Amino acid sequence: RPHPGVESGAANVALGPVAALVDRTKDAVRKAMGKD
């Protein structure tokens, strides 16, 4: 998904998968801690 402040399409393509991985990691941590 697009992130505000990222104007460059190339930057969005490069950062998109990283941001998605971070989001999934945060979700996994929340579930592991029982705060989902």
Number of C-alpha atoms within 10 A of each C-alpha: 10 12 10 6 7 11 10 9 10 10 10 17 12 11 16 15 12 12 15 12 12 12 12 12 12 12 14 13 13 12 11 10 9 8 8 9
